[in-house]
Structure formats: C-alpha cells, structure tokens
Amino acid sequence: YFIAYATNIKAVELCESLRSSRQVAVVLDIDNTLVDAVATTLDDDEWDRVDWIHTTVETYSGKSIPAQFAHVPNSEDEDPRQDRAFYIHWEVGRMVCTFKVHVRRGWGHLRDFLLQNRDRFAPFLCSKGKMEYVQLIWQGLDPGSRLIRRDEWRKRITSTYPVSYTHLTLPTNR
C-alpha cells in the first residue's frame, strides 16, 4: 500500500490516477543520482567530431528553444558494459550552456526494468536544475521517450529551480 498526502488538486488527481491504475510512482532524481554533469567547453575540432542530435526544449514560461545532445565518442579504454556519457547544449539569449553528462552505472538496468514493468510503475523526474537542462538530460537518458512520452513531460518532469530569482531586479548602489 502507498499513502500520499497531496495539497493541491493536480496532486490529488495524480494520486487517484495512480491508485486506480494500480501503479506505483517512481521518482527519479538526476544530479548526483542518475548522472554527474559538468559544465564544459568544446573547441571547434571536438565540436565537429560529435554527432549532434537537434531537438527542442521548453523553458518554464513554455517557450520552445532549440537544443542538442550527443553521445560522447568512445575512447579505446572505455568499458563497453558501462552506460555512456553524452553532451547537452542549449542557448538562451547570450547564455550558452554545454555540459558533459556521465551516466551512473546501473541506469541501463533500471531503465530496462521500468520499461518491462510499465504497467506497474509510473516514472517521474525531479531535479534542482533549470527546466531546459532537465529535459535535455532526460532525452539522453530516455532516447525515444519510451519511459516518459514527450507529451507527458509537463506532468512528469519537475524542476525545483527557483524561477523567481531570475526575475529579481537588484537595486543599484548610487
């Protein structure tokens, strides 16, 4: 049995939906759990060697922006049994964001388990990162949107990034 306390209508509806479909919510955390991501820069030669997959992600306000992700090319000494690393990249205004993401060992097994038991488990994603970051990480972890369909992202992917901080105007010293 699973007991949940919900404080808003959407949460109550979600709990009821899970209960009626007899599913258990599996909340997945990104940073320092499923992946380790490090801000990086790529020189022109490195950039050209990467096979970028172009996509879009949504900001908190719902604005769609272009982005891309790519698997890091294999090095000869890499363990083929380990999940691979990937890059993510997007730009918002003058801010350019590129990260190298290392997938933690075991994610492939957990992903396969969740896919095989789709009728029993409902995965949700939570992170403190910006929504664009979270969506790009998820595209690298769930290629083809097999665990969480893209049309379900707004319901199942949550970021606790403090959006209100980005809209603050600090007073200037005179």
TITI-549402 format. One record per atom (N, C-alpha, C): x, y, z; atom name. Coordinates in Angstrom, 1 decimal. Example, Ala and Ser with C-alpha at 12.3 -4.5 7.8 and 13.67 -1.06 7.14 Angstrom:
TORNU      px      py      pz   a
TORNU    13.2    -5.7     7.8   N
TORNU    12.3    -4.5     7.8  CA
TORNU    13.2    -3.3     7.8   C
TORNU    12.8    -2.2     7.1   N
TORNU    13.7    -1.1     7.1  CA
TORNU    12.9     0.0     7.9   C
END
This chain:
TORNU      px      py      pz   a
TORNU     0.8    -1.2     0.0   N
TORNU     0.0     0.0     0.0  CA
TORNU     0.9     1.2     0.0   C
TORNU     0.3     2.3    -0.6   N
TORNU     1.0     3.5    -0.7  CA
TORNU     0.1     4.6    -0.2   C
TORNU     0.6     5.4     0.7   N
TORNU    -0.2     6.5     1.2  CA
TORNU     0.4     7.8     0.8   C
TORNU    -0.3     8.7     0.3   N
TORNU     0.2    10.0    -0.2  CA
TORNU    -0.6    11.2     0.4   C
TORNU     0.0    12.2     0.7   N
TORNU    -0.6    13.4     1.2  CA
TORNU    -0.5    14.5     0.1   C
TORNU    -1.6    15.0    -0.4   N
TORNU    -1.5    15.9    -1.5  CA
TORNU    -2.1    17.2    -1.1   C
TORNU    -1.5    18.4    -1.5   N
TORNU    -2.0    19.7    -1.0  CA
TORNU    -2.6    20.5    -2.2   C
TORNU    -2.7    20.0    -3.4   N
TORNU    -3.3    20.7    -4.4  CA
TORNU    -4.1    19.7    -5.3   C
TORNU    -5.0    20.3    -6.1   N
TORNU    -5.9    19.5    -7.0  CA
TORNU    -5.1    18.6    -7.9   C
TORNU    -4.1    19.1    -8.6   N
TORNU    -3.4    18.3    -9.5  CA
TORNU    -2.7    17.1    -8.8   C
TORNU    -2.2    17.3    -7.6   N
TORNU    -1.6    16.2    -6.9  CA
TORNU    -2.6    15.2    -6.5   C
TORNU    -3.8    15.6    -6.1   N
TORNU    -4.8    14.7    -5.7  CA
TORNU    -5.3    13.9    -6.9   C
TORNU    -5.4    14.5    -8.1   N
TORNU    -5.8    13.8    -9.3  CA
TORNU    -4.7    12.8    -9.7   C
TORNU    -3.5    13.2    -9.6   N
TORNU    -2.4    12.3    -9.9  CA
TORNU    -2.4    11.1    -9.0   C
TORNU    -2.5    11.3    -7.7   N
TORNU    -2.6    10.1    -6.7  CA
TORNU    -3.8     9.2    -7.1   C
TORNU    -4.9     9.8    -7.4   N
TORNU    -6.1     9.0    -7.7  CA
TORNU    -5.9     8.2    -9.0   C
TORNU    -5.2     8.9   -10.0   N
TORNU    -4.9     8.2   -11.2  CA
TORNU    -4.0     7.0   -11.0   C
TORNU    -3.0     7.2   -10.2   N
TORNU    -2.0     6.1    -9.9  CA
TORNU    -2.7     5.0    -9.2   C
TORNU    -3.6     5.4    -8.2   N
TORNU    -4.3     4.3    -7.4  CA
TORNU    -5.2     3.5    -8.3   C
TORNU    -6.0     4.2    -9.1   N
TORNU    -6.9     3.5   -10.0  CA
TORNU    -6.3     2.6   -11.0   C
TORNU    -5.1     3.0   -11.5   N
TORNU    -4.4     2.2   -12.5  CA
TORNU    -3.4     1.2   -11.8   C
TORNU    -3.4     1.2   -10.5   N
TORNU    -2.6     0.3    -9.6  CA
TORNU    -1.1     0.4   -10.0   C
TORNU    -0.7     1.6   -10.1   N
TORNU     0.7     1.9   -10.4  CA
TORNU     1.4     2.5    -9.2   C
TORNU     2.7     2.3    -9.1   N
TORNU     3.5     3.0    -8.1  CA
TORNU     4.3     4.1    -8.7   C
TORNU     4.4     5.3    -8.1   N
TORNU     5.2     6.3    -8.7  CA
TORNU     6.6     6.1    -8.3   C
TORNU     7.5     6.2    -9.3   N
TORNU     8.9     6.0    -9.1  CA
TORNU     9.5     7.4    -9.4   C
TORNU    10.0     8.1    -8.4   N
TORNU    10.6     9.4    -8.5  CA
TORNU    12.1     9.3    -8.7   C
TORNU    12.6     9.8    -9.9   N
TORNU    14.0     9.7   -10.2  CA
TORNU    14.6    11.1   -10.1   C
TORNU    15.7    11.1    -9.4   N
TORNU    16.5    12.3    -9.2  CA
TORNU    17.6    12.3   -10.2   C
TORNU    18.0    13.4   -10.7   N
TORNU    19.0    13.5   -11.8  CA
TORNU    20.4    13.6   -11.2   C
TORNU    20.7    14.8   -10.7   N
TORNU    22.1    15.2   -10.3  CA
TORNU    22.6    14.4    -9.1   C
TORNU    23.8    13.8    -9.3   N
TORNU    24.4    13.0    -8.2  CA
TORNU    23.7    11.8    -7.9   C
TORNU    22.7    11.4    -8.7   N
TORNU    22.0    10.1    -8.5  CA
TORNU    22.0     9.4    -9.8   C
TORNU    21.3     9.8   -10.9   N
TORNU    21.4     9.1   -12.1  CA
TORNU    22.6     9.6   -13.0   C
TORNU    23.0    10.8   -12.8   N
TORNU    24.1    11.3   -13.6  CA
TORNU    25.0    12.3   -12.8   C
TORNU    26.2    12.5   -13.3   N
TORNU    27.1    13.5   -12.9  CA
TORNU    27.3    14.4   -14.1   C
TORNU    26.9    15.7   -14.0   N
TORNU    27.1    16.6   -15.1  CA
TORNU    28.0    17.7   -14.8   C
TORNU    28.9    18.1   -15.7   N
TORNU    29.9    19.1   -15.5  CA
TORNU    29.9    20.0   -16.7   C
TORNU    29.8    21.3   -16.4   N
TORNU    29.9    22.3   -17.4  CA
TORNU    31.2    22.2   -18.2   C
TORNU    31.2    22.3   -19.5   N
TORNU    32.4    22.1   -20.3  CA
TORNU    32.4    23.0   -21.5   C
TORNU    33.5    23.1   -22.2   N
TORNU    33.6    23.8   -23.4  CA
TORNU    34.3    22.9   -24.4   C
TORNU    33.8    22.9   -25.7   N
TORNU    34.4    22.1   -26.7  CA
TORNU    35.1    23.0   -27.7   C
TORNU    36.3    22.7   -28.1   N
TORNU    36.9    23.5   -29.2  CA
TORNU    36.3    23.1   -30.5   C
TORNU    36.6    23.8   -31.5   N
TORNU    35.9    23.6   -32.8  CA
TORNU    36.1    22.2   -33.4   C
TORNU    37.3    21.7   -33.1   N
TORNU    37.6    20.3   -33.6  CA
TORNU    36.8    19.3   -32.9   C
TORNU    36.7    19.4   -31.5   N
TORNU    35.9    18.5   -30.7  CA
TORNU    34.4    18.6   -31.1   C
TORNU    34.0    19.8   -31.3   N
TORNU    32.6    20.1   -31.7  CA
TORNU    32.2    19.4   -33.0   C
TORNU    33.1    19.5   -33.9   N
TORNU    32.8    18.8   -35.3  CA
TORNU    32.9    17.3   -35.2   C
TORNU    33.6    16.7   -34.3   N
TORNU    33.6    15.3   -34.2  CA
TORNU    32.4    14.7   -33.5   C
TORNU    31.6    15.5   -32.9   N
TORNU    30.4    15.0   -32.2  CA
TORNU    29.2    15.0   -33.1   C
TORNU    28.4    13.9   -33.1   N
TORNU    27.3    13.7   -33.9  CA
TORNU    26.0    14.3   -33.2   C
TORNU    25.8    15.6   -33.3   N
TORNU    24.7    16.2   -32.6  CA
TORNU    23.3    15.8   -33.0   C
TORNU    22.4    15.6   -32.1   N
TORNU    21.0    15.4   -32.4  CA
TORNU    20.3    16.7   -32.0   C
TORNU    19.6    17.3   -33.0   N
TORNU    18.9    18.5   -32.8  CA
TORNU    17.5    18.3   -32.2   C
TORNU    17.1    19.1   -31.3   N
TORNU    15.8    18.9   -30.6  CA
TORNU    15.3    20.2   -30.1   C
TORNU    14.3    20.2   -29.4   N
TORNU    13.8    21.5   -28.7  CA
TORNU    13.5    21.1   -27.3   C
TORNU    13.6    22.1   -26.4   N
TORNU    13.2    22.0   -25.0  CA
TORNU    12.4    23.2   -24.7   C
TORNU    11.6    23.1   -23.6   N
TORNU    10.8    24.2   -23.2  CA
TORNU    11.3    24.9   -21.9   C
TORNU    11.2    26.2   -21.9   N
TORNU    11.5    27.0   -20.7  CA
TORNU    10.3    26.9   -19.7   C
TORNU    10.5    27.4   -18.5   N
TORNU     9.4    27.5   -17.6  CA
TORNU     8.2    28.2   -18.1   C
TORNU     8.4    29.2   -18.9   N
TORNU     7.3    30.0   -19.5  CA
TORNU     6.7    29.3   -20.6   C
TORNU     7.2    28.2   -21.1   N
TORNU     6.6    27.4   -22.1  CA
TORNU     7.2    27.7   -23.5   C
TORNU     8.2    28.6   -23.5   N
TORNU     8.8    29.0   -24.8  CA
TORNU     9.7    27.8   -25.3   C
TORNU     9.5    27.4   -26.5   N
TORNU    10.3    26.3   -27.1  CA
TORNU    11.6    26.9   -27.6   C
TORNU    12.8    26.3   -27.2   N
TORNU    14.1    26.8   -27.7  CA
TORNU    14.8    25.6   -28.3   C
TORNU    15.7    25.9   -29.3   N
TORNU    16.5    24.8   -29.9  CA
TORNU    17.6    24.4   -29.0   C
TORNU    17.9    23.1   -29.0   N
TORNU    18.9    22.5   -28.2  CA
TORNU    19.5    21.3   -28.9   C
TORNU    20.5    20.7   -28.3   N
TORNU    21.0    19.5   -28.9  CA
TORNU    21.7    18.6   -27.9   C
TORNU    21.8    17.3   -28.2   N
TORNU    22.6    16.4   -27.3  CA
TORNU    23.3    15.4   -28.2   C
TORNU    24.3    14.8   -27.7   N
TORNU    25.1    13.8   -28.5  CA
TORNU    25.9    12.9   -27.5   C
TORNU    26.0    11.7   -27.9   N
TORNU    26.8    10.7   -27.2  CA
TORNU    28.3    11.1   -27.3   C
TORNU    29.1    11.0   -26.3   N
TORNU    30.5    11.3   -26.3  CA
TORNU    31.1    10.1   -27.1   C
TORNU    32.0    10.5   -28.1   N
TORNU    32.6     9.4   -28.9  CA
TORNU    33.4     8.5   -28.0   C
TORNU    33.3     7.2   -28.3   N
TORNU    34.0     6.1   -27.5  CA
TORNU    35.5     6.4   -27.5   C
TORNU    36.1     6.2   -26.3   N
TORNU    37.5     6.1   -26.3  CA
TORNU    37.9     4.6   -26.2   C
TORNU    39.1     4.3   -26.6   N
TORNU    39.5     2.9   -26.7  CA
TORNU    39.5     2.2   -25.3   C
TORNU    39.8     3.0   -24.2   N
TORNU    39.9     2.4   -22.9  CA
TORNU    38.6     2.3   -22.1   C
TORNU    37.5     2.7   -22.8   N
TORNU    36.2     2.8   -22.1  CA
TORNU    35.6     1.4   -21.9   C
TORNU    35.0     1.2   -20.8   N
TORNU    34.4    -0.1   -20.5  CA
TORNU    33.0    -0.2   -21.3   C
TORNU    32.9    -1.1   -22.2   N
TORNU    31.7    -1.2   -23.0  CA
TORNU    30.4    -1.6   -22.2   C
TORNU    30.6    -2.1   -21.0   N
TORNU    29.5    -2.5   -20.2  CA
TORNU    28.9    -1.4   -19.5   C
TORNU    29.6    -0.3   -19.4   N
TORNU    29.1     0.9   -18.7  CA
TORNU    28.3     1.8   -19.5   C
TORNU    27.3     2.4   -18.9   N
TORNU    26.5     3.4   -19.7  CA
TORNU    27.4     4.5   -20.2   C
TORNU    27.1     5.1   -21.3   N
TORNU    28.0     6.1   -21.9  CA
TORNU    27.7     7.5   -21.4   C
TORNU    28.6     8.3   -21.7   N
TORNU    28.5     9.7   -21.4  CA
TORNU    27.9    10.4   -22.6   C
TORNU    27.3    11.6   -22.4   N
TORNU    26.8    12.4   -23.5  CA
TORNU    26.9    13.9   -23.2   C
TORNU    26.8    14.7   -24.3   N
TORNU    26.9    16.2   -24.1  CA
TORNU    25.5    16.7   -24.3   C
TORNU    25.2    17.8   -23.6   N
TORNU    24.0    18.6   -23.9  CA
TORNU    24.4    20.0   -24.1   C
TORNU    23.6    20.7   -25.0   N
TORNU    23.9    22.1   -25.3  CA
TORNU    22.6    22.8   -25.7   C
TORNU    22.5    24.1   -25.1   N
TORNU    21.5    25.0   -25.5  CA
TORNU    21.9    26.4   -25.2   C
TORNU    21.2    27.3   -25.8   N
TORNU    21.5    28.7   -25.7  CA
TORNU    20.2    29.5   -25.4   C
TORNU    20.2    30.4   -24.4   N
TORNU    19.1    31.2   -24.1  CA
TORNU    19.6    32.7   -24.0   C
TORNU    19.2    33.5   -25.0   N
TORNU    19.8    34.8   -25.1  CA
TORNU    21.3    34.7   -25.3   C
TORNU    22.1    35.4   -24.4   N
TORNU    23.5    35.4   -24.6  CA
TORNU    24.1    34.3   -23.7   C
TORNU    23.3    33.5   -23.0   N
TORNU    23.8    32.4   -22.2  CA
TORNU    24.0    31.2   -23.0   C
TORNU    25.2    30.6   -23.0   N
TORNU    25.5    29.4   -23.7  CA
TORNU    25.8    28.3   -22.7   C
TORNU    25.1    27.2   -22.8   N
TORNU    25.3    26.1   -21.8  CA
TORNU    25.6    24.8   -22.5   C
TORNU    26.8    24.3   -22.1   N
TORNU    27.2    23.0   -22.6  CA
TORNU    27.7    22.2   -21.4   C
TORNU    27.2    20.9   -21.3   N
TORNU    27.6    20.0   -20.2  CA
TORNU    28.0    18.7   -20.7   C
TORNU    28.9    18.1   -20.1   N
TORNU    29.3    16.7   -20.3  CA
TORNU    28.6    15.9   -19.2   C
TORNU    27.8    14.9   -19.6   N
TORNU    27.0    14.2   -18.6  CA
TORNU    27.5    12.7   -18.5   C
TORNU    27.9    12.3   -17.4   N
TORNU    28.3    10.9   -17.1  CA
TORNU    27.1    10.2   -16.5   C
TORNU    26.7     9.1   -17.2   N
TORNU    25.5     8.3   -16.6  CA
TORNU    26.1     7.4   -15.6   C
TORNU    25.4     7.3   -14.5   N
TORNU    25.9     6.4   -13.4  CA
TORNU    25.6     5.0   -13.7   C
TORNU    26.5     4.1   -13.3   N
TORNU    26.3     2.7   -13.5  CA
TORNU    25.0     2.2   -13.0   C
TORNU    24.3     1.4   -13.7   N
TORNU    23.1     0.8   -13.3  CA
TORNU    21.9     1.4   -13.9   C
TORNU    22.0     2.6   -14.5   N
TORNU    20.8     3.2   -15.1  CA
TORNU    20.2     2.4   -16.2   C
TORNU    21.1     1.8   -17.0   N
TORNU    20.6     0.9   -18.1  CA
TORNU    19.7    -0.2   -17.6   C
TORNU    20.1    -0.8   -16.5   N
TORNU    19.4    -1.9   -15.9  CA
TORNU    18.0    -1.4   -15.3   C
TORNU    18.1    -0.3   -14.6   N
TORNU    16.8     0.3   -14.1  CA
TORNU    15.9     0.7   -15.2   C
TORNU    16.4     1.3   -16.2   N
TORNU    15.6     1.7   -17.4  CA
TORNU    14.9     0.5   -18.0   C
TORNU    15.7    -0.6   -18.2   N
TORNU    15.1    -1.8   -18.8  CA
TORNU    14.0    -2.4   -17.9   C
TORNU    14.3    -2.4   -16.6   N
TORNU    13.3    -2.9   -15.6  CA
TORNU    12.0    -2.1   -15.7   C
TORNU    12.1    -0.8   -15.7   N
TORNU    10.9     0.1   -15.7  CA
TORNU    10.2    -0.1   -17.0   C
TORNU    10.9    -0.3   -18.1   N
TORNU    10.2    -0.5   -19.4  CA
TORNU     9.5    -1.8   -19.4   C
TORNU    10.1    -2.8   -18.9   N
TORNU     9.4    -4.2   -18.8  CA
TORNU     8.2    -4.2   -17.9   C
TORNU     8.2    -3.3   -16.9   N
TORNU     7.1    -3.2   -15.9  CA
TORNU     6.3    -1.9   -16.0   C
TORNU     6.1    -1.4   -17.2   N
TORNU     5.4    -0.2   -17.5  CA
TORNU     4.0    -0.1   -16.8   C
TORNU     3.4    -1.3   -16.8   N
TORNU     2.0    -1.3   -16.2  CA
TORNU     2.0    -1.2   -14.7   C
TORNU     3.1    -1.4   -14.1   N
TORNU     3.2    -1.4   -12.6  CA
TORNU     3.8    -0.1   -12.0   C
TORNU     4.7     0.6   -12.8   N
TORNU     5.4     1.7   -12.3  CA
TORNU     5.2     2.9   -13.2   C
TORNU     5.1     4.1   -12.6   N
TORNU     5.0     5.4   -13.3  CA
TORNU     6.2     6.2   -13.0   C
TORNU     7.1     6.4   -13.9   N
TORNU     8.3     7.2   -13.5  CA
TORNU     8.0     8.7   -13.6   C
TORNU     8.7     9.4   -12.7   N
TORNU     8.6    10.8   -12.6  CA
TORNU    10.0    11.3   -12.4   C
TORNU    10.4    12.5   -12.9   N
TORNU    11.7    13.0   -12.8  CA
TORNU    11.7    14.3   -12.1   C
TORNU    12.7    14.5   -11.2   N
TORNU    12.8    15.7   -10.4  CA
TORNU    14.2    16.1   -10.3   C
TORNU    14.5    17.5   -10.4   N
TORNU    15.8    18.0   -10.3  CA
TORNU    15.8    19.4    -9.8   C
TORNU    16.9    19.9    -9.3   N
TORNU    17.0    21.3    -9.0  CA
TORNU    17.5    22.1   -10.1   C
TORNU    17.8    21.5   -11.3   N
TORNU    18.3    22.2   -12.4  CA
TORNU    17.2    22.9   -13.2   C
TORNU    17.7    23.8   -14.1   N
TORNU    16.7    24.6   -14.9  CA
TORNU    16.0    23.6   -15.8   C
TORNU    14.8    23.9   -16.2   N
TORNU    13.9    23.0   -17.0  CA
TORNU    14.6    22.6   -18.3   C
TORNU    15.2    23.5   -19.0   N
TORNU    15.9    23.1   -20.2  CA
TORNU    16.9    22.0   -20.0   C
TORNU    17.7    22.2   -18.9   N
TORNU    18.7    21.2   -18.5  CA
TORNU    18.1    19.8   -18.2   C
TORNU    17.0    19.8   -17.4   N
TORNU    16.4    18.6   -17.0  CA
TORNU    15.9    17.9   -18.3   C
TORNU    15.2    18.6   -19.2   N
TORNU    14.7    18.0   -20.4  CA
TORNU    15.7    17.4   -21.3   C
TORNU    16.9    18.1   -21.4   N
TORNU    18.0    17.6   -22.2  CA
TORNU    18.6    16.3   -21.6   C
TORNU    18.8    16.4   -20.3   N
TORNU    19.3    15.2   -19.6  CA
TORNU    18.4    14.0   -19.8   C
TORNU    17.1    14.3   -19.7   N
TORNU    16.1    13.2   -19.9  CA
TORNU    16.2    12.6   -21.3   C
TORNU    16.4    13.5   -22.3   N
TORNU    16.5    13.0   -23.6  CA
TORNU    17.7    12.0   -23.8   C
TORNU    18.8    12.3   -23.1   N
TORNU    19.9    11.5   -23.1  CA
TORNU    19.7    10.2   -22.4   C
TORNU    18.9    10.2   -21.3   N
TORNU    18.7     9.0   -20.5  CA
TORNU    17.5     8.1   -21.1   C
TORNU    16.6     8.8   -21.7   N
TORNU    15.4     8.0   -22.3  CA
TORNU    15.2     8.3   -23.8   C
TORNU    16.2     7.9   -24.6   N
TORNU    16.1     8.1   -26.0  CA
TORNU    14.8     7.5   -26.6   C
TORNU    14.1     8.3   -27.4   N
TORNU    12.9     7.9   -28.0  CA
TORNU    11.7     8.1   -27.0   C
TORNU    11.9     8.7   -25.9   N
TORNU    10.8     8.9   -24.9  CA
TORNU    10.0     7.7   -24.6   C
TORNU    10.6     6.6   -24.3   N
TORNU     9.9     5.3   -24.1  CA
TORNU     9.4     5.3   -22.6   C
TORNU    10.1     5.8   -21.7   N
TORNU     9.6     5.8   -20.3  CA
TORNU     8.6     6.9   -20.0   C
TORNU     8.9     8.1   -20.4   N
TORNU     8.0     9.2   -20.2  CA
TORNU     7.8     9.9   -21.6   C
TORNU     6.6     9.7   -22.2   N
TORNU     6.4    10.3   -23.5  CA
TORNU     6.5    11.8   -23.4   C
TORNU     7.0    12.4   -24.5   N
TORNU     7.2    13.8   -24.6  CA
TORNU     5.9    14.6   -24.2   C
TORNU     4.8    14.1   -24.6   N
TORNU     3.5    14.9   -24.3  CA
TORNU     3.2    14.8   -22.8   C
TORNU     3.9    13.9   -22.1   N
TORNU     3.7    13.8   -20.6  CA
TORNU     4.7    14.6   -19.8   C
TORNU     5.7    15.2   -20.5   N
TORNU     6.8    15.9   -19.8  CA
TORNU     6.3    16.9   -18.8   C
TORNU     5.3    17.7   -19.1   N
TORNU     4.8    18.8   -18.2  CA
TORNU     4.2    18.2   -16.9   C
TORNU     3.7    17.0   -17.0   N
TORNU     3.1    16.3   -15.9  CA
TORNU     4.1    15.5   -15.0   C
TORNU     5.2    15.0   -15.7   N
TORNU     6.0    14.1   -15.1  CA
TORNU     7.5    14.5   -14.8   C
TORNU     7.8    15.7   -15.4   N
TORNU     9.2    16.2   -15.2  CA
TORNU     9.1    17.5   -14.4   C
TORNU     9.7    17.6   -13.3   N
TORNU     9.6    18.7   -12.4  CA
TORNU    11.0    19.2   -12.1   C
TORNU    11.1    20.6   -12.0   N
TORNU    12.3    21.2   -11.6  CA
TORNU    12.0    22.1   -10.5   C
TORNU    12.8    22.1    -9.5   N
TORNU    12.6    23.0    -8.3  CA
TORNU    13.5    24.2    -8.4   C
TORNU    14.1    24.5    -9.6   N
TORNU    15.0    25.6    -9.8  CA
TORNU    14.2    26.9    -9.4   C
TORNU    14.7    27.8    -8.6   N
TORNU    14.0    28.9    -8.2  CA
TORNU    13.8    30.0    -9.3   C
TORNU    12.7    29.8   -10.1   N
TORNU    12.5    30.7   -11.2  CA
TORNU    12.4    32.1   -10.8   C
TORNU    11.8    32.4    -9.6   N
TORNU    11.6    33.7    -9.2  CA
TORNU    12.9    34.5    -9.1   C
TORNU    14.0    33.8    -8.8   N
TORNU    15.3    34.5    -8.7  CA
TORNU    15.7    35.1   -10.0   C
TORNU    15.3    34.5   -11.1   N
TORNU    15.7    35.0   -12.4  CA
TORNU    15.0    36.3   -12.8   C
TORNU    13.9    36.6   -12.1   N
TORNU    13.2    37.8   -12.4  CA
TORNU    13.4    38.9   -11.4   C
TORNU    14.3    38.7   -10.5   N
TORNU    14.5    39.8    -9.5  CA
TORNU    15.4    40.9   -10.1   C
TORNU    15.1    42.1    -9.8   N
TORNU    16.0    43.2   -10.2  CA
TORNU    16.6    43.8    -8.9   C
TORNU    17.9    43.7    -8.8   N
TORNU    18.6    44.1    -7.7  CA
TORNU    18.8    45.6    -7.7   C
TORNU    18.7    46.3    -6.6   N
TORNU    18.9    47.8    -6.6  CA
TORNU    20.3    48.1    -6.9   C
TORNU    20.6    49.2    -7.6   N
TORNU    21.9    49.6    -7.8  CA
TORNU    22.4    50.6    -6.8   C
TORNU    23.7    50.5    -6.5   N
TORNU    24.3    51.5    -5.5  CA
TORNU    24.5    52.8    -6.2   C
TORNU    24.1    53.9    -5.5   N
TORNU    24.3    55.2    -6.1  CA
TORNU    25.3    56.0    -5.3   C
END
